């Protein structure tokens, strides 16, 4: 996935990697804290347990050299904590959600250290989300979110998810917005931005109205989930606040038996 020009240049990433090589492979931050979003590359995957796929993810990073990586479903049912050292990728900062219960699947955003991204405090009671902020030139800024919503959410959990979504967009200042994640709304037809459900209080209808209220665009057009005889659906989404913000979206082979990579 590549953001449109005027949206961190490949040259800047190359220069920082060259600088790292000349400093005993120790990552360095760019002295300029403001980023020019020119050809910013992003990679997203629904890992369905990252620990046994981290080697594959590192290989994908080596091949595609993204500036931002978003990962949902970091774990399945593992009860013990996952340490940063187990999932670290060289030259990338980690922003991750708190795994407060055995039900939390975990979200991660990796950002190349040249971006000097900052963590954004999560607002609300939905834990499976992580946000960061990147300063851009001309006083612009990019807010990046990685979200997971369980298909087995209770009505209360669905409300918490929407409340978090609204609060993060309403209480943070940004000019550019990029949200990636596994939203699990199989009833939404993204060609028509509608469902066949008459109940306006259905979670799918509420979500459609929510992203319309924020004037967001949804960019994924191919099925992201379909196993065996299951009907395929678009469950993993990329949302932005600009229609032409994404210049190129490439659907890649998933990591192992995970669902999505683009």
N, C-alpha and C positions, 0 to 999 in steps of 0.2 A: 504494500500500500504506500503510495507516494503522494504527498501533498503538493498542491499546485505551486509553481514559482510565485515568489512574494509571500510565500507562506513559510534549515540550517544548511548551509551549503556543504556539498560533498567535499569541497576543498578544505573547509574548516575541520571536518572530521579527519581527513587525511593528514592535515598538519598536526593535529593533536596526537594522532597515533604515532606520527614520526617523532614528535617530542617525547612521547612515552618510551619509545625504543631507545632514545638517547639518554634516558634517565633511569637506567636499570629496571625498565619495564614498570616503573611506578607511575600510575595514572596522575595526570596533572589537569587542573582546571584552566580553561581559557581565561586569560586576564580580562577579556571583555565579557561582562556579565549580561550583555544584551545579544540576542540571537536574531539572525536574519533567516527567516523561514523560506529558504530557497531549495526545493527538492528534499524536504524532510521525509525520511523513510521510516515507516512504522511496520511492526510485525505483531500480529495478534494470533493467539491460539487458545482453544479450550483444551487444556492438557489432560483433564480427567485423571489426575495424579501426576505431579511434575517430577517427583524424585526419581522414578524409573525412566524418565524421558529427558532428564536434564542434559545428558550427553548429546542427544539428538537436537535439542534446542540450541546448544552451544555450536553445533555444526551448522544449523540454519543461520545463526547469527554470523558465523564466519563467512557463509556463502552470500548472504544478502546484506550484511552490514547495516542494519537498521539503527536509527537514532533513538527510537522508542520501541519498547517491547511490552505488550500487555498479555497477561496470562490469567485465565479464570480456572476454577476447579483445581487449585494447587494440590489438594489432597482428596482422598476418598473418605476413609473411615479411620485413619490413623489418629490415635488418641494422644500420642506423645508429641511434644512440640517439634516443629521443623525449624532448624537453625538457619540463619542467613548463610553461614559457611557452606551448607549443603546445597544451596541453590544460587550461589554467587556466580556472576559472569564477569570476567575481567574487563575493567574499564567502564563498568556500568554501576550506577547507584541503584539501590533497591528501595522501593516504596511498597509496603505490603499491608494488607488488612490484618487486624487482630483476629486470631482464632480463639474466640471466647467460649465456644462450646463445641461439642463433638459434631454438631450439625453444620457448623460453618465450613465451607469448602475452601475459601481462601482466594484472594486476588492479589496480583503483583503487577507493578509497573517498574520496568527497568528503563533508566534513561542514561544515555551516554554522558560521561562526566563533563564533556565539553559544554553541555547544555546548562549545567549548574541549576538543575531543577530544585524546587523546594516543595516540601510536603504541605498539603492543605488539610486542615483539621476536618474530620468527618463530623457532620451535623446530623443528629437523629439517632434512632435505635436500630438501624439496619447495619450489620457489621460486615457483610460480604461486599465491601466496596473500598476502593482506595483512589485518592486524588492527588495530583501534583500540579505545580504551577511553573511556567517557564517565561521569563522576561524576554520580550522581543524588542526590536528597534522601534523607534518612533513612539515610545510609550505604549506599544501594543503588548498583549500578553496572551499566552495559550494556557487554557485550563484543560488538563487531561484526566479522564476518569476511566476506571476499569471496574465493572460491576457484575455481580452474579445474583440472579434471582432464582430460587428453587421452584421447580414445578409443583412441589408439594406444600407450598406456602399456605399457612392459615390465613383467613381474612385479615386478622390483626397484622400478620407479617407482611401481607400485601400492602396494607396501609402504611406500615413503617417504610417500606421500599419507596413508595410514591412520595411520602413526606421527606425522606432523605433526598430524593432526586430533586424535588422542588426547592428544598432548602439550599442545596449546594449551588444551584444555578441562580437563585435569588440573592444569596448572601456573599457571593464572590465576584470580584471585578475581573473581567476578561474581555478581550476583543475577539478571540478565536476560541472555539470549543471543539474538543475531540473526545467522544465517549465510545468505548468499546466494551463488549461484554456478552455474556450469555443471559438473555432475558427470559427465555422460555415462555414465549407467547405463541404457541402453535396455531391458535385460532385466528390470528391476524393475517389477512391477505394484503401483502405489501404492494401489490399492483394497484389496489384500490384504496389502501389505507382504511380497511373496514373489516368487520366480522359479520357473521350471520346470526349474531346473538342480539336479541332485542333488548335485553336487560342492560340499561346504561350503567349500572353499578358493577357489571362484570369486570374483573381485573383487566382483561384485554381492551375493552372499550375505554376504561379509565386511563390506561397507558397511552392509547392513541390520542385521546383528548389532551393528555399531559404534554406530549411532545409537540402537539399542534399549538398549545398555549405558549410554548417557548420558541415557536417558529423554527423547529429543528428539521433537518433533512436526514433520511435513512438511506444508506448507500449500498447495502448488501442486496443483491438480486438473485443469487443462486442459493439452492438449498444447502444448509450447513449441518443438517442432522437427518440421517436416514439409515437405519441398520436393519439388515435382514428384510423382513416383509413389512416393516413399519413404514407408514406414509412419511415421505420426506418433508421437512419444514425448514423455514428460515427462523432459527432461534437465536443465533449469534448476530449481533447488529453493530453497525458503525454509525454513530450519530454526530452530526456537526451543525453549526449554526450558519453555514454558508453552502449553497448548492454546489458551487464549483471548487470547493476547498480540496477535494481529493481528485488528483489528476489521473491516477492509474490505480486500479484495484485488481490484484492478481490472486486467484484462488490456487493455493498450493496443496501438495499432498500432506495430509495430517501427520503429526508426530505419533509413531506407533499406532495404537488403536484409539487415539484421541479423535475428536470430531472435526476440528477445523484448524486451518492455518492459512492466513492471508495477510 
